Amino acid sequence: MHQQLLLTVFLGLLLQPSVTLAQSIDACAETRLQTNTRRAVVTPQHQQLMSKYDITFYKLELEIERDRTFINGKVTLQANAMQPLDVFAFELHPNMRIDSVFVNDQQVTNISRDDANAKIILSSPIAASSIVKAVIYYNGRTYTRQGGSIGYGFNTAVEPQWGNSVTWSLSEPYSAYEWWPTKQVLSDKADSVHVFVTTSAENKVGSNGTLTRVVDLPDGKRRHEWKSNYPIAYYLVSVAVSDYEEYTLTAHPTGAPAPIPIVNYVYRGGALEAYKEEIDYTPGLIEQFSEQFGLYPFYKEKYGHSMAPIGGGMEHQTMTTQSTFFFTITAHELAHQWFGDNVTCASWEDIWLNEGFASYAEFLALETFNIPAAYEWINGAHQQALSRPNGSLKVSDTTNVNRIFDSALSYKKGASVLHMLRFEINDDAIFFRGLQEYQQRFAGKTAYTSVFKKVMEEVSGLALDYFFEQWFEGEGYPVYTFEWKQEGSRLMLKSTQTPSGNTPFFASNLEFRLVLANGQDKYVRVRQEQPSQEFILDLPASLQALEPDPDSWLLMRVQDILENPELKFMKPAQPVLYPNPTYSQNITIANLTFSATEAAVYNAAGQKMRHYTFSPNLKPVLNTTGLSAGTYIISLTDGRQYYQTTFVKAGDTP
């Protein structure tokens, strides 16, 4: 959709922004949190057996109806043997009865089952590097609990508003085994998947990839044959069955060789009329995200939606399952096609690489069309993250679904941390180029936070160890007290930071809006690298008010802002620094009131360029060779006192 049309329909949505925005991340998280009894389901010994092969292909051939959870199925698991195999292990819920099994076209009758742990005992071992094709015939009514219509791997319900019967899957994180034989290992993506579903002729079936054909069968049945040739994680394989109405759009992102179809399966009975304007945002969002993250990763197939009463959305690859079409839900689930589907977190401890990124995409979508709504969103995200003073992005207990999909941490703190990383890099072109590089380098694969960090370091040229140690490994956030005193044109600003949790200190750039008596606002950016730090600033008029972080970049709590007449200025004699401007020569710092032992040089963007150490009681001398021409900030300290000023590098030679 053209941006002008998207803007027109979006402005109507923003007449009630608080209602719209409140649905966003919480709805996505709620979809998963209803699985709070789910855990990783097989034993470590069984996981070891499954590690002996690499999945290459899934084919699901299922008989499903829209009003029941009974499945009659045949599933093919094709793999490469990484080690010699005398056992082929997989996962399947005990509710499901195995009828027969064939391995490499030979029937095998020796099947061992212990809860979810299923093993095919092979009469003839399979050599390493060989292809293994296991075909499993099975049937049964899928696992549910009374009242548990959401949050199990396979469900059916009558949607209360529109009266449609729907059967759908929702496998994240550990529920695929409830409805098909599988291997629930994030790092082992299949190279491709086929999903063939036979159902009553009046039904439609939503699934992954392209609907290659619909075959008429006897007894009023049809087989819907979906095929996808992109790598896919086990939990993204999906089905949704109902007597849907179909509504198709196209997106035209830059770089796509052909329009991308957007296939929407919507409830009959008025749902399309109710949701059409909201669904119509989707092409414009695909086009926007393709500019920011790189071309939509599944452009050779499609994108789309299948409706199901799941209380939010689930980013099934190429065809999201959604219960509604709020702007931020649609943006969130679409963004998962890049962050979660194309590049999938390699461990559930890194779930923020999926959910934090998709959540931040909600902000990016709003930022494009309505800045006030975007700031409302990011401030709300910060506030929810601040509710967890001891919380960490890193998930320490990956068996706990509640923790994996914690809205305050994996979603909103994840979005806040990305927003801060963008601020730290301080160059949007570089920030988005980093996201694009991450997508390109790990397309169809899985990734850990450590590799995302490495990509962003390479693209930005910054050392980001400290950032990820604080914000991924660390806990909580900084709490600030700001004090100031003005004498003439000089302002002393003292920033004191205490932690909310166990992480002792958060090194960060800080931005302030200084409201001056002459009616002007001055914005300043400084770098805090110790818990208590003083900054000397020059002002053209008296300070009337001090506003930290005016543009809501930082996850932080401000405890107090106060004028403190007891602050004492450092009074070094002039000149403090010479020669200034300088060429490729040493700079000497003289007449400080303390003996500096360390100095750091930052460019105008706040990026650290140099770090120096000095012997006590010696006059600091800094070599500027190799610095490009420009204005720099130099910070000097003895570990207790602090002084900051600027110098100009004029070039390499006079």
C-alpha positions in Angstrom: 0.0 0.0 0.0 1.2 3.5 -0.7 2.4 5.4 2.4 -0.2 8.1 1.9 -3.1 5.6 2.0 -1.5 3.9 5.0 -1.2 7.3 6.7 -4.8 8.1 6.1 -6.2 4.9 7.7 -3.6 5.0 10.5 -4.5 8.5 11.6 -8.0 7.2 12.3 -6.6 4.5 14.4 -4.7 7.0 16.5 -7.9 8.8 17.6 -7.7 6.2 20.5 -4.0 5.6 20.8 -3.9 4.4 24.4 -6.4 1.6 23.6 -4.5 0.6 20.5 -1.1 0.7 22.0 -2.1 -1.3 25.1 -3.0 -4.3 22.9 0.5 -4.6 21.4 3.2 -6.6 23.2 1.0 -7.8 26.0 -1.3 -9.6 23.5 1.6 -11.3 21.9 3.0 -12.3 25.2 -0.3 -13.4 26.5 -0.6 -15.9 23.6 2.4 -17.7 24.9 1.9 -17.2 28.6 -1.3 -19.3 28.6 1.2 -22.2 28.2 2.6 -21.6 31.6 2.5 -25.3 32.5 4.5 -26.2 29.4 8.2 -27.3 29.9 10.9 -28.7 27.7 9.5 -32.2 27.3 12.2 -34.8 26.6 15.0 -36.1 28.8 18.6 -35.0 28.3 19.4 -38.5 27.2 16.8 -38.3 24.5 18.1 -34.9 23.4 21.5 -36.5 23.0 20.0 -39.1 20.7 18.3 -36.5 18.6 21.5 -34.6 18.2 22.9 -37.4 16.1 21.0 -36.3 13.1 20.3 -33.0 11.3 16.7 -32.4 10.0 16.5 -31.4 6.4 12.8 -31.8 5.5 9.4 -32.1 7.1 6.2 -33.3 5.3 3.0 -33.3 7.2 0.0 -35.1 5.6 -3.0 -34.5 8.0 -6.7 -35.0 8.1 -8.2 -32.1 10.1 -11.6 -30.6 10.6 -12.5 -27.1 11.9 -14.5 -28.3 14.9 -12.4 -31.0 16.5 -8.8 -31.8 17.7 -8.6 -35.3 16.3 -5.7 -35.8 13.8 -5.2 -38.7 11.5 -1.7 -38.1 10.1 1.4 -39.2 8.3 4.6 -37.3 8.9 7.9 -37.7 7.1 11.1 -36.6 8.9 14.1 -36.6 6.6 17.5 -36.0 8.0 21.2 -36.4 7.5 22.9 -38.8 10.0 25.7 -36.9 11.8 26.8 -40.0 13.6 26.0 -43.8 13.1 22.4 -44.4 14.1 21.0 -47.5 15.7 18.1 -45.5 17.2 16.1 -42.7 15.5 14.7 -40.5 18.3 11.9 -37.9 18.0 9.2 -36.3 20.2 5.5 -37.1 20.2 2.9 -36.6 22.9 1.6 -39.9 24.5 -2.0 -38.9 23.5 -1.0 -39.7 20.0 -1.0 -43.4 18.9 1.6 -44.6 16.5 0.1 -47.0 13.9 3.2 -47.8 11.9 6.7 -46.5 11.1 8.9 -46.9 8.0 12.6 -46.0 7.9 14.2 -45.7 4.5 11.1 -47.5 3.0 11.4 -50.5 5.4 8.8 -51.0 8.1 10.1 -51.0 11.7 8.1 -52.5 14.4 10.4 -52.0 17.4 9.1 -48.7 18.8 9.9 -47.5 22.3 7.8 -44.8 24.0 8.2 -43.1 27.3 6.0 -40.0 27.7 7.2 -37.7 24.9 10.3 -39.7 24.3 9.8 -41.8 21.1 12.5 -44.1 19.7 12.6 -46.2 16.6 15.0 -49.1 17.3 16.7 -49.9 14.0 17.5 -53.5 13.1 20.4 -52.3 10.8 22.4 -49.3 11.9 22.5 -46.3 9.5 26.0 -45.0 8.7 27.1 -41.5 9.4 26.5 -39.1 6.5 23.6 -41.2 5.2 20.1 -39.9 4.5 17.5 -41.0 6.9 13.8 -40.9 6.0 11.4 -41.8 8.8 7.7 -42.0 7.9 5.3 -42.1 10.9 1.6 -42.9 10.7 -0.3 -41.8 13.8 -3.6 -40.6 15.1 -5.3 -39.3 18.2 -7.0 -36.4 20.0 -4.5 -33.8 20.9 -3.6 -32.8 24.4 -5.8 -30.2 26.0 -7.1 -29.4 29.4 -10.6 -28.3 30.4 -10.9 -24.6 29.7 -7.5 -24.6 28.0 -8.6 -23.3 24.6 -5.4 -21.3 24.1 -1.8 -22.2 24.7 -1.7 -25.9 23.7 -0.2 -27.1 20.5 -3.4 -27.8 18.8 -6.8 -26.4 19.6 -10.4 -25.9 18.4 -13.0 -23.3 19.5 -16.0 -21.3 18.3 -14.9 -17.7 17.9 -17.4 -15.9 20.2 -17.9 -12.7 18.2 -18.3 -14.1 14.7 -19.5 -17.6 15.5 -16.9 -19.4 13.4 -15.5 -22.8 14.3 -11.7 -22.8 14.0 -9.0 -25.4 14.5 -5.4 -24.1 14.8 -1.9 -24.9 15.9 0.3 -22.8 18.3 3.5 -24.6 19.1 5.9 -22.1 20.6 7.9 -22.9 22.6 7.5 -26.6 23.4 4.1 -27.8 22.0 4.8 -28.9 18.4 5.1 -32.5 19.7 1.5 -32.4 20.9 0.2 -32.6 17.3 3.0 -34.0 15.1 6.1 -36.1 15.5 9.0 -33.7 15.5 12.4 -32.6 16.9 12.0 -29.6 19.2 15.6 -28.2 18.9 15.9 -24.5 17.9 19.3 -24.8 16.3 18.1 -27.6 13.9 16.0 -25.9 11.2 14.5 -28.0 8.4 15.5 -26.8 4.9 12.0 -27.0 3.7 8.5 -28.1 4.7 5.3 -29.4 3.0 2.0 -29.3 4.8 -0.8 -31.2 3.1 -4.2 -31.0 4.9 -7.3 -32.9 3.9 -10.5 -31.4 5.2 -14.2 -30.7 4.3 -14.6 -28.9 1.0 -16.1 -25.8 2.5 -12.9 -25.2 4.6 -9.8 -23.3 3.8 -6.4 -24.2 5.3 -3.7 -21.6 6.1 -0.1 -22.8 6.4 3.5 -22.1 5.5 4.8 -21.1 2.0 2.8 -21.3 -1.2 -0.6 -23.0 -1.8 0.6 -25.1 -4.8 -2.8 -26.7 -5.4 -6.1 -27.8 -4.0 -7.2 -31.3 -4.9 -10.8 -32.4 -4.9 -11.3 -35.8 -3.2 -14.3 -38.1 -2.8 -16.8 -37.7 0.1 -16.8 -33.9 0.0 -13.2 -33.5 0.9 -10.3 -31.4 -0.5 -6.5 -31.6 0.1 -4.7 -28.3 0.4 -1.1 -28.6 -0.5 1.2 -26.0 1.0 5.0 -26.0 0.2 7.8 -23.8 1.5 11.4 -23.9 0.4 12.9 -21.7 3.1 14.5 -23.0 6.3 12.0 -23.2 9.2 12.1 -23.8 12.9 9.9 -26.6 14.3 7.6 -24.2 16.2 6.8 -22.1 13.1 5.2 -25.0 11.2 1.5 -24.3 11.4 -2.1 -25.0 10.3 -5.3 -23.1 10.7 -8.6 -24.6 9.4 -12.0 -22.9 9.1 -14.6 -21.9 6.5 -12.6 -18.7 6.0 -13.2 -15.8 3.6 -10.1 -15.0 1.5 -8.9 -11.4 1.0 -5.7 -10.9 -0.9 -3.4 -7.8 -1.2 0.1 -7.2 -2.6 3.1 -5.4 -1.4 5.8 -3.8 -3.6 8.9 -3.3 -1.5 12.1 -2.0 -3.2 14.2 -4.8 -4.5 11.5 -7.4 -4.9 11.4 -8.9 -8.3 7.6 -9.2 -8.3 4.8 -8.1 -6.0 4.5 -10.1 -2.8 1.1 -11.6 -2.2 -0.6 -11.1 1.2 -3.2 -13.8 1.7 -5.6 -13.2 4.5 -8.0 -15.9 5.8 -10.7 -14.0 7.7 -13.8 -15.2 9.5 -17.0 -15.2 7.6 -20.0 -13.2 8.9 -18.7 -9.6 8.8 -15.1 -9.9 10.1 -13.6 -8.7 6.8 -15.7 -5.6 6.8 -14.7 -5.0 10.5 -11.0 -5.5 10.0 -10.4 -4.5 6.3 -8.9 -1.1 7.1 -6.6 -2.5 9.6 -5.5 -5.4 7.4 -4.8 -2.8 4.7 -1.9 -1.5 6.8 0.1 -4.7 6.0 1.5 -3.8 2.5 2.9 -0.5 3.7 4.5 -2.1 6.8 6.2 -4.8 4.6 7.5 -2.0 2.4 8.7 0.0 5.5 10.4 -2.9 7.2 12.0 -4.0 3.9 13.7 -0.6 3.9 14.8 -0.8 7.5 15.7 -4.5 7.9 16.3 -5.7 4.3 13.9 -7.2 1.8 11.1 -9.3 3.2 12.9 -12.6 3.6 10.2 -14.8 2.2 9.4 -12.7 -0.9 9.4 -15.7 -3.2 6.4 -17.1 -1.4 4.0 -14.9 0.4 2.9 -13.2 3.7 -0.5 -13.5 5.2 -2.8 -14.0 8.2 -5.1 -16.8 9.4 -7.6 -15.8 12.1 -7.9 -17.8 15.3 -9.1 -16.9 18.8 -5.6 -16.9 20.4 -5.8 -13.7 22.3 -3.1 -12.0 20.2 -0.8 -13.2 17.5 1.7 -15.9 16.6 4.3 -15.3 13.9 4.0 -18.6 11.9 6.4 -18.4 9.0 4.8 -16.6 6.0 1.3 -16.8 7.6 0.8 -15.3 11.0 -2.1 -16.5 13.2 -3.9 -13.5 14.7 -7.1 -12.9 16.6 -7.4 -9.3 15.7 -5.6 -6.6 13.6 -4.6 -3.8 15.9 -1.8 -1.8 14.2 0.9 -2.7 16.7 0.0 -6.4 16.7 0.1 -6.5 13.0 3.5 -4.7 12.9 4.9 -6.9 15.7 4.0 -10.2 14.1 5.1 -9.1 10.7 8.5 -8.0 12.1 9.0 -11.5 13.4 9.3 -12.7 9.8 12.7 -11.1 10.0 13.5 -11.4 13.7 12.3 -14.9 14.9 11.6 -16.6 11.6 14.4 -15.7 9.1 16.9 -15.4 12.0 15.7 -17.4 15.0 17.2 -17.1 18.5 19.5 -20.1 19.0 18.5 -20.5 22.6 15.4 -19.5 24.6 17.8 -17.5 26.9 18.2 -15.2 23.9 14.4 -14.8 23.2 14.8 -11.0 23.2 16.4 -11.4 19.7 12.9 -12.5 18.6 10.5 -10.6 20.9 12.5 -7.5 21.8 13.2 -6.8 18.2 9.6 -7.4 17.1 8.4 -5.2 19.9 10.8 -2.4 18.8 9.4 -2.7 15.3 6.1 -1.5 16.8 7.8 1.7 17.8 9.5 2.0 14.4 6.1 1.6 12.7 4.6 4.3 14.8 7.6 6.5 14.5 7.1 6.6 10.7 3.6 7.9 10.9 2.9 9.5 14.3 5.7 10.8 16.5 3.5 11.5 19.6 2.1 7.9 19.5 5.6 6.5 19.1 6.8 8.4 22.2 3.8 7.2 24.1 4.7 3.7 23.1 8.4 3.9 24.0 7.7 5.6 27.4 5.2 2.8 28.1 7.8 0.2 27.3 10.3 1.9 29.6 7.8 2.1 32.4 7.0 -1.6 32.2 10.7 -2.5 32.1 11.3 -0.3 35.1 8.7 -2.4 37.1 11.4 -5.2 37.2 14.3 -3.6 39.2 16.1 -6.9 39.3 15.2 -8.2 35.9 17.6 -9.3 33.2 17.1 -9.7 29.4 19.0 -13.0 29.6 16.6 -15.9 30.5 18.3 -18.0 33.1 15.6 -20.6 33.4 14.6 -21.7 29.9 12.2 -24.4 31.1 9.9 -21.7 32.5 7.6 -20.4 29.8 6.4 -17.6 32.0 9.9 -16.2 32.2 10.7 -16.8 28.5 7.7 -14.7 27.5 7.8 -12.2 30.3 6.3 -9.0 28.7 8.3 -6.6 30.9 11.6 -8.2 30.2 11.8 -10.2 26.9 9.5 -7.8 25.1 9.6 -4.3 26.6 13.0 -4.3 28.1 14.3 -5.8 24.9 12.8 -3.0 22.9 14.2 -0.4 25.3 17.7 -1.9 25.0 17.5 -1.7 21.2 16.4 1.9 21.5 19.4 2.6 23.7 21.7 0.8 21.3 20.5 3.1 18.6 21.2 6.1 20.8 24.6 4.8 21.7 25.5 4.3 18.0 24.1 7.8 17.4 23.7 7.3 13.6 20.5 5.8 12.2 22.1 4.8 8.9 24.7 2.7 10.8 22.2 1.3 13.2 19.8 0.0 10.5 22.8 -1.2 8.4 23.8 -3.3 11.3 20.3 -4.9 11.5 20.4 -5.5 7.8 23.8 -7.2 8.0 22.6 -9.4 10.9 19.6 -10.5 8.7 21.8 -11.2 5.7 24.6 -13.0 7.5 22.3 -15.3 9.5 19.4 -15.7 7.0 17.7 -19.1 7.5 19.8 -19.7 10.6 19.9 -19.2 14.3 21.8 -16.7 16.3 22.9 -15.9 19.9 23.2 -12.4 21.4 27.0 -12.6 21.2 26.9 -12.8 17.4 24.4 -9.9 17.1 26.8 -7.9 19.3 29.7 -8.8 17.0 27.8 -7.7 13.9 26.9 -4.4 15.4 30.5 -3.8 16.5 31.8 -4.5 13.0 29.3 -2.2 11.4 29.5 0.6 13.9 33.2 0.4 14.7 32.3 0.6 18.4 33.4 -1.8 21.2 30.1 -2.9 22.7 31.2 -5.4 25.4 30.3 -3.0 28.1 26.8 -2.3 26.6 25.8 -6.0 26.4 27.4 -6.8 29.7 25.2 -4.2 31.3 22.0 -4.6 29.4 21.9 -8.3 28.4 23.9 -10.1 31.1 23.2 -7.5 33.8 20.1 -6.8 35.9 18.0 -3.7 36.5 18.7 -0.2 35.4 20.4 3.0 36.7 18.8 5.4 39.1 20.0 9.0 38.8 20.3 12.1 40.9 21.2 15.3 39.0 22.6 18.4 40.8 23.7 21.6 39.3 25.2 25.0 40.1 25.8 28.0 37.8 28.4 30.7 38.2 28.3 33.2 35.4 28.4 31.4 32.1 29.7 28.2 33.6 27.4 25.4 34.7 28.5 22.5 36.9 26.3 19.4 36.4 26.8 16.5 38.8 25.3 13.1 37.9 25.2 10.4 40.6 24.1 6.9 39.6 22.9 4.1 41.8 21.7 0.7 40.6 18.3 -0.8 41.0 19.6 -4.3 41.0 22.9 -6.2 41.1 24.6 -4.6 38.2 26.8 -1.9 39.9 27.1 0.6 37.2 25.8 1.5 33.7 28.2 3.4 31.5 26.2 5.6 29.2 25.8 8.7 27.1 23.4 11.1 28.7 21.4 13.9 26.9 20.0 17.0 28.6 17.7 19.8 27.6 18.7 23.0 29.3 15.9 25.6 29.4 17.6 29.0 29.5 16.4 32.4 30.6 16.9 33.9 27.1 14.1 31.7 25.9 16.3 29.2 24.1 16.8 25.5 24.7 20.2 24.0 24.6 20.8 20.3 24.1 24.0 18.7 25.5 25.3 15.2 25.4 27.9 13.9 27.9 29.4 10.6 28.7 29.2 9.1 32.3 31.8 6.5 33.0 31.8 6.4 36.8 29.0 6.4 39.4 29.5 10.1 40.3 30.7 12.4 37.7 30.8 16.2 37.2 30.6 18.1 33.9 31.5 21.7 33.2 29.4 23.4 30.5 29.3 26.9 29.1 25.9 28.6 28.8 24.9 31.8 27.2 22.2 32.6 29.8 20.9 31.5 33.2 19.6 28.0 33.6 15.9 27.9 34.3 15.2 24.1 34.1 17.1 20.9 33.5 15.5 18.0 31.7 17.4 14.7 31.4 16.8 12.4 28.5 14.2 14.7 26.8 13.6 12.3 23.9 13.1 9.1 26.0 16.1 7.2 24.7 17.2 5.7 28.0 15.9 3.1 30.4 16.5 4.9 33.7 14.8 6.3 36.7 15.4 9.9 37.9 15.3 10.1 41.6 15.9 13.9 42.0 16.9 17.0 40.1 18.1 19.9 42.3 20.1 23.0 42.3 23.0 22.6 44.8 24.8 25.8 45.8 27.4 23.7 47.7 28.9 22.3 44.5 32.5 23.5 44.0 33.9 24.3 40.6 37.4 23.2 39.6 39.4 26.2 38.8 42.4 25.3 36.7 44.4 28.2 35.4 44.2 28.9 31.7 45.2 27.5 29.3 44.3 24.0 30.4 45.1 22.4 27.1 47.6 23.3 24.3 48.2 23.5 21.4 44.5 23.9 20.5 43.8 23.6 17.6 46.3 20.9 17.1 47.7 18.9 14.2 49.3 15.4 14.5 51.2 16.3 17.6 51.0 15.9 21.4 48.5 17.8 23.5 49.6 18.9 26.9 47.1 19.4 29.8 48.4 21.9 32.4 47.3 23.5 35.6 44.7 21.1 36.7 43.7 21.2 40.4 44.2 17.4 40.6 46.7 14.9 39.3 44.9 13.1 36.4 45.6 9.4 36.0 43.2 8.7 33.1 41.8 10.5 30.1 39.4 9.6 27.4 38.7 11.3 24.1 35.3 11.2 22.4 34.1 12.4 19.0 31.2 14.7 18.6 28.8 11.7 18.5 29.9 10.6 22.0 31.9 7.6 20.7 35.1 6.8 22.6 38.1 7.2 20.3 41.1 7.0 22.7 41.9 6.0 26.3 45.0 7.2 28.1 46.6 6.4 31.5 49.2 8.6 33.2 51.6 8.2 36.1 50.5 10.3 39.1 51.9 13.8 39.5 53.1 14.0 35.9 51.6 16.5 33.5 49.2 14.6 31.1 50.4 14.5 27.5 48.2 13.0 24.7 49.3 11.8 21.3 46.6 12.8 18.7 48.2 11.0 15.7 45.6 9.1 13.7 42.6 11.2 14.8 40.7 12.6 11.9 40.0 16.3 11.7 37.2 17.5 13.9 36.1 18.6 17.4 36.7 16.2 20.3 35.7 16.0 24.0 38.5 15.1 26.4 37.6 13.9 29.9 40.3 13.7 32.7 40.0 12.1 36.1 42.0 11.0 39.1 39.3 8.5 40.0 37.6 11.0 42.3 37.6 14.4 40.6 36.7 15.0 37.0 37.3 17.6 34.3 36.0 17.8 30.7 36.8 20.2 27.9 37.1 20.2 24.1 39.9 20.5 21.5 40.0 20.8 17.7 42.1 18.4 15.6 42.9 20.6 12.5 44.5 18.0 10.4 47.6 16.0 10.0 49.9 18.8 8.9 49.7 22.6 9.2 
